[in-house]
Amino acid sequence: MSTPSEGSGVRRAALPSWQLEVDRDDAMASHGAIYVGPDGRRVHMVAGSSAALEAAIRPLAAYLDAAGATEHQGEGTPETTGLSAEIRRAVTVLSELLAGHDSLDVLSMLRQYLVPPDLALWSEGGSQTSDSWACAEVVALVVLGRGLPRRSNPPIRTSAIIPDLVHGAARVLYLAALASMESRAEGVKQSASEAAVSDIAWRLRTYETAVRGRQYVSSAERINEATLRRPNADAVWRRVLGFTYTDVLAVRESLVDVLGAKQQVARDCVADTAAAGGAPNADVLEAMHSLLVTPSALYLVTAEQVATHAGLDPEVATRVLDVYSLGPDGRTPLDLVEEFVAGRNPMAGKGVIKAPGHGYLVLPGAVALDEIRRAAETLIAKDPAWVKYGKGRDAAAEVLVSDAFEELVHGRGRIHRQVRYRGTPPAGLAVDLSASSTDARQAESAEADALLVLDGVALCIEVKAGSIRKPSRQGRSTHLRRDLKETVQKAAGQADRLRALITTHHGLWLEDGTWLDLPDIHEVYSVVVTLDDLGPASLDTEALARSGVITQATLPWIVSVHDVLVIAELFDRPEQFLTYLRRRTSRDAALWVTAVDELDIVMWFVAGGFYFEPDPDRLHRDHPGGRPPTAKDRRTYANQGRTVVGTFTDPLDAWFYYREGSSSALVGRPMRDGNEFVRTIIDQMTEQGAPGWWRSGADLDGYSAHAQEDLSKYVLGMLSMSARDGQFHTYATGGTDDSGRWLFIFASGPDTAENREHLSLYLRAKKHQERADRAMAFFLRRDGKPRLTVWMPDPPLPDSALDQLAREMKLVPPDRTPRAVPPHAKPGAQPARRKRSKRRRR
């Protein structure tokens, strides 16, 4: 998906310390760079292509520019002349370029210049500021401020000024980025909490200023159909707005059809004459003139034309077009551009220009699916019916999200919807909420939107359909804090309350007095899903924590409904989703990652990235089963540095664009690579529904490509040994992350009761000695497929009998286990000498 456009005019020399390190995957490229600042701090940049990496670098250069880096203190820069003067200068340049030219033809040519006829010709990773439709919006604001003048003896052809207009508009985008940074610089002078909110506001404002096309068409349609196509919504829309959601779609489709027909007639007229070889007549000359000189004739429609095609009353069509259009309103070009630079884009959600006396000029993004609800609900929110309307919309969003999470686990989980339970003791009263409670009814009722339970994992899901208001999206910190409290903070608190109850009591008292028993849950995650796209505001978990919006020690996953729907289509394997969820809620990811789009992180993960070495001291404290951390471990962790994630979504975009018909390039679904042998093990567990299949599958999926290859080599070597000598052999490996410490034991050899018993005892003793939270044994057939799995998910507890068993089996304690990867699997007769391979991630 789209990412913010970067500032223009920044010299590469501004970043002399950049060191580019390129790392390519066979399936898709992953490029990286490292910047070491004067204070030794390291900033990593990653992106899916070299062009995307360069695009990710530019905002950092612009930030250094705004901070007053000496390389940027030349004549004519905003630092020396003042931001206001630069804005006036940019508007003057654009106005002078436009003098004498037809405003509507200019905007039509900008459309032809910036928008490719086939999205197979475009990629976000290769785009620059001057490729952004935001540039055309800046020009639109200038011509609106000039009153949309028509042609008046232009000095040169209109097409000749288009590149210069784009360059001048890109300068305005750069100034808008500087203005946003300037606002942030003021905000960070306040308290730590206010500074954090200012940081989020700055990112959100920059995102809103420059990002267009935030949602894939198919996903946006699914969201709108679920939340807007309701009887109550139709009644409210009709009474407050004078039209319904169905009417909006009819107008949108008519715009496409009417304009498409006009353009096709003109092209066919010219093509037919060229094929016949005769001299062009007046109709052909007019068609050629429309295509090449006055293209606005092909992009202008009237409300009557739209109404006739859609079968609507002209008044209804006019009302729809007026909501999603902008016309001259008396403000000057400078007024409108200053609003844009200040984060208050007058063109936001307006993809149509209302030209009095001429009709409506249709621009890209006209009546965009991801803007339909936002624009309409801004008006409906002022009506008394808003409360009832909002409740219906919220319930519809909850159903949509619950269905999406069922898709993510392929329908294998048990999902409880709208769970009403006893969750909060009254003030000043202690209430027992355990399974043996006799006074649970005294606790106050609470509600969870959804609770997904699967294979020892619980997801506490809260859906917030409330909107982030326009002032918040414009970067106003006070409004943003209030909105984040009403959405993210409230939902995170509700999800965490449920998480804490399940973690503590392994069950819930439902409102009707029954006990929901959840005895086997060992991983619990909080998930906050927002109907509105929060962009970078939901991704900067570290700033959300500093601001006090997130107060929980266990971090939630904050994600939009749109992105959940996309992820559900992208991930074809349930274990990949759990791997991603574990990493996404890791405190290390919150500390080290900066991004503007959840889907960029998702695609980085698909490409084999999105892994950070966890804090070794925290892991050893929380899961004290392994070797104590060394000074080298601590250095590795500290030297990771913050990672800025650039564009990774080009393969995802291409897949969606092809499926949605906007690209002619046949592209398949992007897939996360995996070792064939490891995938076979996971598939066998999944198909059989073996206990522990989801958690163990995610553990194996989390191994790096190299580690999976090593694991495959050692296990296949073990199978070969058993085939040669007919003996029982084992191989052990494991690791630790925030989800706990795990252990795998692979075994091969004759399938006897004695060997099965030995494997079970070995797994139990080794798990106890390692103090692992979970352990899985695979007894493999000759073809490498599991004939038996043994799953032990219970957390470690003191057990003298198991201590004795480990000593009898001569198992090496974890703090004495060599770190080297074993050269081969050891025979089963000597389990005490089993070595664990160092676990690496991908």
MIKOLVO-490189 format. One record per residue (C-alpha): x, y, z negated. Coordinates in pm, whole numbers, plus 50000, padded with zeros to 5 digits. Layout:
N
XYZ...
***
This chain:
842
500005000050000500985036150030503505052549802504135089749742505775109050020509225120849933510675155749938512315168050254515475187850303517525170250033521115163550136522445128350084525585143849936523535152049629524035116149514527765108949549527625080449295525145058349480526485023949552524325003149788524184965749731522164946449990520644912749904518594895550174516164866750147515394844650447511694852950426511854889750338514564915050260515354928249915517714957849904519224973749597521295003349487522805014449158523335049849036525595056248741524975090448588527555112948423526565098848084527065063048202523355054948228522515031248511519495034548737518755005848972516725010249289515104980749467512974979749781511934955950054514004972050331516924995650378514535022950500512305017950196515365019749974516385053050125512825065550074512965055149708516255073449660515005107049787512695115049491515625110649255517635134849468514715159149457514595155549081518285164449056517535193649287514795205949056517015201148754519485225648902522185203149040524975224449178524805207949521521405224449573522195259949470522545273049822520845302949977517135299150049516415270549807513455272949566515825276449271517255309049403514205324749563511355313049337508715286849406505905311949474507975329949734508805296849901505115287849921504295321550080507115317150326505935282150421502355294150474503585323150688505615299750905502615276950959500275305951031502645320551288502935286951462499145284151478498535318851623496435317151940495925279451925492575262051886492335250051526490285219151608492585209051894495565212751660494035189251404493055164351674496585164151812497975159451462495795128851438497215115451763500765124151652500625108751302498245079351333499375049651544496695033251758497754999551621499044994951265501414968651399503504998951500503695012751145505195002350815505185020450486508775010850417509945028650731507865060050683509045094550580507445126050448506735138050799504775105950867502305112650587498735123150661499165147150368501105168850617497995171450835495945180950528498295209950462497825222150819494055217350781494075239850475495885267050667493455266250961490485265350719491875296150546492155313050887488475305550953489045277751211489805301451502489385287251853491795291052145493005326552218495815328152475498395306552293502005314852390502895278052450501125244952489499465233452167501175199452184504555216952170503965230951820502885198151657506385186351549507145220451398503815220651216504585186651068508035198250959506585229650798503885209550621506485184850492508215214750334504975222250145504865186350019508405190749891507385222849712504425204649559506805178349422509015205849277506015223049120505005190448958508525185348823508565220848695505325214248508506825182648361509935201648249507705224448042505775195047898508805175947775509745205147548506815195947324506535167547071507595132647175503975122047215503035152447425506205148647630505215112847713501765123947830503395151248039505615124948195502575103948291500695134748414503605144548637503735110248798499975108948847499855143948995502635135949241500865103649334497535120949392499135148349600500825125749849499305090749849496595081950101494895048950175495135034149827492975003749895492744977150160489474979350351488284944250268488994948349896487384982749885484294968750055484064941149796484334966149509481734989449656479304961549735479494949249375479274982749198477195004549431474694981649598472294979649304468614989749273469375014348994472245029349193470075033649501467405051849300469905075349133471795082649454468585090149642467235113449374470475131949292472285131649627469465127749876470945096150027471965060849930475155040849955473635022750252473115056550422476795065150366477895032850532475525039550822477055074150873480575059850846479885033251108478185058651334481225081351325483355052551447480875042151716480025076851849483625088551867484795055352005482205057252282483195092952377486865083752397486175051752590484115070452849486955095252904489605067952932487475046653162486765076353387490465083053438491385046153467488715038753725489805067753944493455057453916492565021654013490525033654313493345056054430491125084954529491415121954445490085130854100486725148154096485495174053846484405147453593487805130853604489625163753564487435172253266488145138353111491895142953159491675177853011489875164152704492415136552656495505158252698494665194752633491465198452428491155165552237488825180551974485975174852221486505137652160486555140351779483655164451724480185151551637476945167351526474685155551248471995149151507474265125851707475155106451393471545104851276470305092351613472895064851631472395054351267468615056751273468625082350989466795114550929469075143351042468775159050697470115127150536473025125550780473815162150709473805156650333476225127550367478575146550597478515177250372479585157050065482595142850247483625173950444485215207850385484605240050577485835276050556484735291150225486415325150215489685314150060492845324250243495525300350372497745310250078494925303949828494285269149964497945259049992498685271749641495845249749519497425220349700500865226949553499345230249205497885195249235494345206949314494105195249673490905209749827491035182050090490985153949833488365128849943487445150650242488205134150573485905156150776486215193050875482915211850891483155236151183480125259451179478575261951521480555232351656479735202751433482025180551228485615172051323486425136651212489895130351072491585098050960490145086950630486735101850704484265088050447487045065050322485805034350137488015041749837486635077249814482905070249856482215062149491484515088649346482985117449544479395106649480479815099349110481415133249051478015148049137475935121148965477885125248638476085158348581472655141648587470815127748280470565093948455474335090248437474385069148118472035042448252473725043548590477145039048430476055008848227474834991148539478054999148724480144986948429478284953748413478744948448786482484955548758482784930248475481184902948686483494911048979486614909648760485584877348588485024861148927488464872949043490214857348743488404824748812489814826549165493314832349025493194798948839491324781249121488234776348906490084754448657489664776548354486704780248121485594816348129483324831147864481544862647983480304891047764481394873747446479724888247137481584878646822482254888846464485404909046484485634938546247485114937445869483114967245735485174994945577486414985245233485224949145260487424918645307485774892445528487134857945602486994851145976488634816845971486844785046074486004777345709484464811545644481144814645463480814852445495481704858445862478244873145927479224903245716481734913645982480564938046243479784925746592482184931946878482054923647247484644911347490484004914547862485614881047940487704854047775489514829648003490784797547841492994772948026495624747447923496644763947597496464799647734493824826047661493304858547851491374885547664489974907047945488474941747907487084960748205486794998548204484765013748483485035049348352486695074348582489825094848537488515130148587489765154048850491675176748605493575146248480494555136248833495705172048887498255167848608496525184548315497955166848013495155175047768492485160747994494655130748080495275121847717491525122247652490765100947959493495075647879492145072247527488635065747660489825039947911493205024147847493495029247471489965017747391490164987447617493644977847491492404979747132489384958047208491464932047389494094931547115491444926746844490274895347020493864884047080494724887946711491704867746600492484839046837496164839346743495414839646370492354817146342492384796746665488744804446720485944829946686482704833746501480144842346763477344866546688474784838346674476684822046388478394794346585482134788246579484004789046913486854764946847490134772647027492594749846847495054744447131495704780747229499384790047204499704819047450497284848447431497404878747663495514911447665494384923648006492914958248075491274961948417490244996548537487805003648817489695035448898493145033149049495495048548791498595045349007501805051848811499805061248499499075024548431502585012448516504635034348282504015012747977506945027747792505485063047825502025050447729503535036247412505445068447335502275088647386500325067747138497865055647403499165020247354499815011946990499884973947007503104954646951501874929247206501644948547531498584945447758498634941448133496944972548274495784967748632493084980548869490144960048995491454964249350494864950149264493344920449078491324912049391494424914549611496534893549374493784867149364494004864449745497804865449752498714839649488497774805149612499284787549311497954792648956501384788248797502684818348991500024840248835501004829148483504684835148559503844870148679501614877148379504354866548138506854889848301504384918248345503604918547970507224914547862508594943047652511714942347868509734948848185508064978248009511454991747910513244987648241510674992248523509405023848693506995020348985504035037649145502135007349275501354974449101501474956849436505084967449490505974949249168503884919449276505664917349611509054921849444508104891449236507034872549550510394881149707512144864449413512734895049194511124911448893513174894548626515114911048344517344894548091515354896547766516674912647451518794884047309518464895546949514684898346972514374864047132516624847946874514654864546595511254854446735512314819846858515314809346646515964775946808518954782247028522474795147016522874829446849523414858047096526954868347181528464902447248528414893647618524664886447601524064920347442526184938347702524354920947987521044931747843522104967747778523714971948120520594963148316519424999348326516095012548439514894999148774512915020849013510784998949240510345011749595508144998249872507854960449891504364958150036505134958650411504554920750449501364923250240500154953250441500794935250768498834904850649495834925650539495914948050846495834918051077492974901750887491034934350885491514940251259493644971651243496824954051361497394931751661500424914651504499644879451386501034877451031500594850350768500174854150396503434862950217504554833750004506894829849710509674805549790510204774649582512224742749584510334714349751511134689049479510114712949199506914721749387506124684649415506414680449038504144710448981501624699049243501384664449091500704678848745498164703348885496264677549090496054653648796495194680948550497914667648323497974684347980500444713247993500324716048374499774753848382502314763948120504974739248234504304747848597504944784548519508124775548330509434756948635508224783948875510184809648675513504793048749515594811449008515974795949353519534785749260518444770748928515634751449098518144738149347520464727149064517564710948879516554692249193520124680649254520614667448901517244650048881517634634249226521104623249119519554607348811517044588949031519884576149249521714563048940518644543748829518214529749180521834517649175522104503348823518464496648734518944514748402516974541348218518444576748253517404611048134518194647448205517234676747979516944713948039515064743047885514964780047812513434808347614511404839247694508734859747516506214831647566508374808647354511064782547378510484752447603512154719247679511994695947982513194660047987513234640848315513554603148301513944575148555514314537648544512214506748479508644513948368508604494248045506824499847716510234502947550511374530447786508104549247747508404547747372512054558747387511144588447607508404599447370510674596747065513534614447245511224642947347509844646546997513264645946831514854669547084511924693947065512174694546688515934699346690515704727246948512784742646757511014744747091507464757647105506554733447380508094703347552507284682347855508734648847962508464635548318508894598148371509524596948746508884570449006511524562449265510034588449502510454615449237506754619249158505734616748792504234583448690503814596948336503984630548163504254636047791503204670447664503974683547315502664719247269502644722646892504924749146741507934736746543507504729146172509844715045907509894676945928512514656445744511604624945936512354641846267515584655946122516604620346043515564608046388517694634846559520684624246352520124587546435519924596246805523094617146767521524647446932523814677646957522444708046768521644738246990524374760346842526974733946935525684725947283528174735847556526974763947784528264747648104525864731448345526364693648333528114678648636525694649148641522864634048442523934612948148522644577348105519754571547870521854550647632523684582447525521024608947472523184626747218525454639447493522744654747707523624690147809521154716847903521664737548214521704774648157518294786848264518204813948526515224832148662514014843448998
***
